[in-house]
Amino acid sequence: MLGNLDAGDETYRYLTIEKAAKDYPVSTLCKIFGVSRSGYYAFLKRKKLDRDREDKALVMKVYKHYNGVYGYRQLQLFLLQDHGVWMNHKKVLRLMQVLGIRSRIRRKHRCNYVSSTEGRVARNLLKRDFHAEAPNQKWVTDITQYRVGESWLYLSAIKDLFNNEIIAYQTSYRNDNELVLQTFQQVWNQQKDVTGVIVHSDQGFQYTSHAYHDMLPKVGARISMSRRGNCYDNASMESFFSHLKTEGLYPYDIRNMDEAQKRIEEYIRFYNQHRPQRKLNKLPPIEYRKQLTA
């Protein structure tokens, strides 16, 4: 029966062999259709590459859209969110390797902060449990710095562990108590009831100050602190700052403070509203909160 099939066109022959290979040996089929086994397998390889052409173009499009800062696992989430395409993470990795692209290497964060020798120190209530069942149960907070020329820009931020959302932030040219107090004043103006919320920080001088310890209990917040010099106790906040710098600051040639502030504000909006997270059912923080609290 196979011998009666039209074998005039080479591509047709290869396609026919591919279809019949489920029931017959490839070597036998190649003899019947007068083609070499190496030629047939070369055809299969070309066909596979052609099949990946659109997927490669889409992976490259998403990679370039986000300035090449993301690896295959995060690209997988953006493919789904932005284009409605679910692609196995192993395939995304393989296509990136074929395309010769890779994520930017994240700089390792060094835990450097000045621990207070005076003021008040609270117990570690969080104990590295970075999971929360609802909003306003557990917050983490910290300060990071970014250098522009000979000057420094300081960022104070508060993160809700329920959905990893940055719920308040302030920037300043000075790293002082006022920066932290203003950040929390911002969140008090937004949140109606924060009674019982655990607010976790390191032992930086701002967080051991009397002003800080007087302010939080007035709204019913519970103060928690990392052990001295142990940045892993506040790893969730450290992780956000790492993402901010690697994805939102380091890829750009930032020459002045205004641009640095603009990049920080743009990234926080992007992080909260658009950047999907695997731990949040592949949703951005705000979308996750809306779906679970609706």
N, C-alpha and C positions, 0 to 999 in steps of 0.2 A: 504493500500500500504506500509506503514512504517513497518507493522508487518512482511512483507516478506523479509526485508533487513537482510543481514548477521550480526548477533550480536555476533559472536564467539570471536573476538579479542577485548579486552577492549579499546585499543587506537583507533581502528577503530570505535567502538561504540561512543566514545567521539567526534571524528571528525565528524561523521555522525550527532550527535545531534547538534554540533556547526553549521553545514551547514543548518540543518532543522529548527534551532531555530528562523530563520527569519520569518517563517510561522506558527510555532506551539509553544505552551507553553513548556518551559523547563521541568516543572514538569511532563507533559504528556509524553514527549519524554524519560525522565529518567525511567518512569514506563515501557514503551514499550521495552526499551533496557536492563532493569534489572540492572540499576546502580543507586546509590544515587545522590541526587542533590549536596551534599557536595563534593562527589568524582569528579563530573563533574566540579564544580567551582575550585576545587584544581588543576585539569588538566589544566584549562584555565590559572590559575596563573603560573603554571610551564611553560606552553607554552610561556607566555609573557616574563618570565625571560629568557628562552632560546633564544627568539627572540632578546633580548637586549644583548646577550652575545658578539657578534661581536662589537656592538656599545660601550659597556663598555670597551672592550679591546682597541678599537681605542681611546676613551677618555683618558684612562689611559696612553696609549702610548704618546699621545700629551702632556698630563700633565707632565709626567716624562721628556720628551724631553726638555721642557722649565723650568725644575728645580722646578716645582710646584709653581711658583710665580703667575700664572694667575688664574682668576676666570672664571665663566662659559661664560660670554659674550665674553671675549677675546679668550677663547678656541674655541668658536663657529667660530670665524674668522680664526683661525689657521686650524681647521678641513677643512674649505672650501679651504683655500689657499694651504695647504700642501697636502691634500688628495682628494680634489674635492668633499667632502662630506658636503652637507648642512643639518644641524641638528637643529631643533627648539631649541632656547635657554632654554626653559623650560625643554626640554628633557635632554639637557646637564647638567642643574642644578640637575635634578632628578637622573641621573646616577652618578654624582659626590657625591650626598648624599648617594646613595646605596653603592658606592665604599669607602665612608668614607674619601674623599679627599676634600680639600678646598684650596683657594689661601692663600698665605702668607699675613699677615696683613700689610698693608702699613702704615709706620710710618707717623704721621701727621707732616707736614712741618711747622716750626715756622718761621715767617717772622722776621729775625734778620739781619739787615745791618746797617752800620754806615752812617748816613746821613750827608752830608757836611754842615758845617755852613758858609763856604766860597766858592768862585767860582761862577759859573753861573748856574742858574736853568731855565729850559725851561718849557713852557706850556704843559699840557697834550693834545696832538693832537689826540692820539689814542682813549681815552675815553672808554676803555674796548670794543671797537669794534674789535674783533679778527678775522674778516673775510676779506679776500682779493680776488679780482677778477682775479688777475694775479701775476706772480712772480715779486719781487722787488717793490711792492707797500708798504708793511708794514713788518718791521722786529722788533723783540723783542730781547733784549740782557740782560745778567746778569752774575754774578759770583757766583759760589757755592764752598763750601769747603768740603774736605773729610779727616778724620783723620786716619793716619797710625802710630800706636805707639804714640810717643810724637811729631810727625811732622804733618804738614798739607799740603795737595795738593790742589791747587786752579784751578778751571776750568772756563774759560771764553768762552761763546758760543753765537752764533747768530742764530736765527730761523726765517725762512721766513713763514709768516702766510698764504701764499697762499696754501701751502701743508705741513706745519709743519716740513719742512726739516731743519736739522741743517746744515747751509751752511758754517760755519766756527767755529773753536774752537781752543783754546790754553790752555795748562796746564803749571803751574809754581809752584815753591816752595814759591814764594812771591806774595802777593796780592798787586799789585802796578799799577800805570798808564801804565807802559810798557806792562803789560799783556793784557790790553784792546786795546792799540794801535796796538800791534802785531796781535791781532785777527782781527781787522778791516783792517789792511794791507793785511792780507791773503785774505779777501773777495774782496778787491779792485783789487787784482791781478787776481781774478777769474771772476768778473763781468765787462762787457764792459761798460754798461750804467746804472747808478743807480740814475739818476736825478729825484728828487721828492720823492724818497723813504722816508717814515717815519721810523725813528729808535727810538724805545721806550726803555727806561731803568728806573731804580729807580733813587734816588738821591744820590747814593753812590759817594764817593769822586772822584773816577776815572771818572765818567760821568759828574761831575760838574767842572772838571779841565779845565784850559784854553787850554791845548793841545788837549783835546777831542773836545771842541767847535770850535777850529781853524781847525781841521782836517776834520770833516764831511761836513761843508758847501762848502769846496773846491771841492767836487765831486758832489755837488748838493743835498746832503741828508738833510732832515729836522729833527731836534732833538725834541724828545718828552720825557716827564718824568712823572712818577707817582707822585701822591701827597705824601707828606712826611709821611713815616711810613705806607703807604697803599699798602701792597703786592698784593692785589686783582687787582690793576690797571695793574699789570704785571703777571696775573694768568697763562697765556699760557706758559711763560718761567718757572715759578715756577712748573707747572705741568710736564714739561719735566724733570727737575732736580729730581722731586719726582720719576718718572718712572725709571730714570737712577739709582738712589740709591737703590730702592726697587728691581728692576729686574736685574741690572747689577753689583751691589757692595755688598749689604747686604747679599745675599745668599752665599757668598764666604768668606773663611778665608784668607783675604788678609794680608800678613805679611811685605810687603815692597813696596816702592814707584814705582818700575818698574812694579810690578804686578798690582798695582792700575791704573797706566797709561795705561797698556795693556788692562785691563778690560774696562776702559772708552772708549778707541778707538774701541774695539770690539763691545761695546754696541751701540755706535753712528752709526757704519756701519750697525749693525743689525736693529736699529731703522729706519734708512733712507731707507734701501734696502729690508727689509724683514718683519718688524712688521706691519701688516694691521691695519688700523684705520677706525672705523665705519663712521666717518665724511668725510672720503676720499673715499667713495664708496667701503669700505672694501679693500682698496689697501694700500700698503706702500707708503710713501711720494714720493720717486723718481719715482715709477711706475705711480703714480697719475699725477705727473708733465709731464711725457713723453706722457701719453695718452691725456692730455688736451692741450698740447702745440705742439703736432705733426702737 
